[in-house]
């Protein structure tokens, strides 16, 4: 059996692929696998898939992102010729090239099933798969389905969702609520485990550790907010800021004069992310669905600062679901920009309130779906045998 997995654009799409591939190997160790991703996320994909099997081939596909911003009216978007209209034209051409490229590659590879995790790179592959009658299984992590998944869902055999089905309009005969596939190591650790993890990444254990992460690409807004109050934060806790590769050089100097057991800045954390999050007492993060489910698995008290500019406001909707369940503290990005102390106040309020930390930990853990990778793998195998 040949299984092709496709996804990219962020770690939120590639990380679940790794978890599902590991589950598939357990259920069918004779299967052959291949992974396709977009060019911009190739190196990160190689690193992540290598944790499962470094022999799995990884190839890139031409693809493009259609820029659509829910914070701008259609008319205002059309007026932004240089930043929206022209890039969309060029990326539409990339998508067309990707469809042709995918068609000929799929004819040669002839996979029994394609697992499309999400992201714009899946669109050309999914279109070509439909032409060749190759079954496609989708996974949608976010509460708000993306454009690619909405298009491909019409011809998909099965669709796994990261949130309960009431949040989607997918046909019920195709859709299954499985959660977001994550590494099995994303499970709660006791106080001794947290202390051990802190030592492993170079922090002392006498202070709480706050881990700030803006996702695979980092977040300038989170970086700025953290650095603006870093002295005050260090009065109460240790801080690890995962700044993103593109932002790292601009702020690396901030750590030169500081105790590295109290404050660290890293550009990117790959395979070490599990141990990094295990070490945290509080996590400050974006509202990417995969990140939130990993934190749910670890039962980590979390402050969520959703990205307000992503298409469809899907991070805002992800955050709202957790907020409604009392599972996280939510702060608007606009607020941390306008009020530098907003992040500091939120952190201090939690550090000083063990009861609230315990409540957040229990509530976010209720979202965990430890069998998501296994259940997603079963859907993929069922689709392959169905055809």
PyMOL commands that set and color helices and strands:
alter all, ss='L'
color gray80, all
select helices_A, chain A and resi 11-27+39-50+74-79+81-109+121-131+147-152+165-167+191-200+220-228+230-234+245-255+273-279+289-298+311-324+333-338+341-351+354-365+372-386
alter helices_A, ss='H'
color red, helices_A
select strands_A, chain A and resi 2-7+32-37+57-60+113-118+136-140+158-161+175-177+208-213+237-242+263-266+282-285+301-304+329-330
alter strands_A, ss='S'
color yellow, strands_A
deselect
rebuild
show_as cartoon
